[in-house]
Amino acid sequence: MISIKKPGPTRRKKLLLAGGATLVLVAALSLLAWDRGSGASATKEEAAEGKEGHNEAQELTLTSEEAARAGIKVEPLNPQKQSSSIVVTATIQADQDRIARASPRTEGRIISAPVRLGDRVRAGQVLASLDSVAVGEAHASLMQAQSELRIAEADFKRAEALVADEIIPRKDFLRAQSERDKAAASVRAATDRLRLLGGNPGAGGRAISSFAVTAPFAGTVIEKKATLGDLASPNEPLFTVADLSRVWIVADLPEAAVSQVRVGAQARVSVPSYPNELFGGRVSHIGAALNKETRTVAARIELSNADGRLKPDMFATATIEVTGDTREVMALPDSAVVLMQGQPTVFVFEQGAYVARAVQTGERIGGRTTITGGIRAGEQVVTAGAYELKARKQKSQLGHGH
C-alpha cells in the first residue's frame, strides 16, 4: 500500500510562489520577443523608406512641359571622328592687306573731324577737313591758268577766222595755236598739283584753301588721332581704317610642332567672348623665322568676319589639325558637364528620369569637353539645361535632409 503525503501549509505556500514567478517570467519573455519583432519590422520599414528617399534624390522626373520650360535638351552621345590636332594660343589681328592709314598730303589745320572711333565708313567718305596755305595757293594757280586758257582760246578762234580770210599770215595763226596749247597744259599741271595736295579742282568761284582726308576703302575706323585745331602733317596719320570683313588669327606654334602643320590645314578658333561657338578657317601662312625668346613660329589663320564680332587684339585659342591618323572621341558641350561634389557630372535620361552620372573628362576644344569614361556611346545625355537639373537635384537633397 502506497500512501501519499499531502504537503503542509508551508510547502503549499512555497509552490504557489514558485508558480507565480514562473508565470511572470514567461510573460516577460513574451513581451521581449514581441518588442524585438516589432523593432525589426520598424527597422525594415525605415530602411525601405531610406532607400526610397535615396533613389528619389538620385533621380529626377519632369513632365515634358517642365522640361521644355527649363530648356532641357537630350541627345544621344555618338563618337565623332577627330583628326590629331594641337591647341595653341593666338591673337586676332586685322588683315594687313586691308588696312590703311589716312594722313593729309600737305600740312594743314584741322577744322573738322566728324568721324568717330569705331565708325564704319564708305570708300571716299570724308574723315576730316583741313585748311592749308599750300592748297589755297594751288587753287589760285589753277584759277589763273584757267583764265589764261580762256584768253588763249579766244585769240586762237579769232586767228583761225582771220587766217581763213587771208587777213593775217599763217605764222600768226600758228602762234595763237601754240599759246592756246601752252595755256591748256598749264591748266592740266595746276589741276594735277591741286589734286595731289588733296584739293578739289572742281570747286570754282574763288580760291579755296580747304581740303578733305577721305577713306581709301570701306571699313572701320580703328584709330583716330585728329583733334580740332591741331596742325596735321603727312608724317602723322590721322586715322587708321581697316576692312574687318576678314581677320587674321596669328597663332604661336611650338618649335616641336612646326613640322606637323601645313599650309591649308583646317583650324578651329574659339574666343572667350563666344565660349560656345567655333570659327572655322585654314592656315594660310607659316612664318619663316623662329622667335628665339618664345621658341615659337607664327602661323596665320584667315577667318571670315562679315558680322564684325571678332575684334583686333582679342585673345583666342586655335586648334589646328596636324598630320596623323584620325581618332574617334565622344564630346559634349561644356555646359552639359557640371560639378557635383567636386566631380564632373552629366545627366543621363533613362527610363523616364534624369540620372546624375559621374564621368571622366579629357581636353576641352572649342566649347566642347571630351568624355573619356563613365558613359557609353548611344546613351541619351542632357546637352542643355544641366544646370537647371543640378539646382533641382540639390533642392531635392536638402528636402530629404530635413
Summary of the structure (lengths in Angstrom):
residues: 402
radius of gyration: 46.4
end to end distance: 81.9
largest distance: 204.3
contacts: 1153
relative contact order: 0.16
helix: 36%
strand: 36%
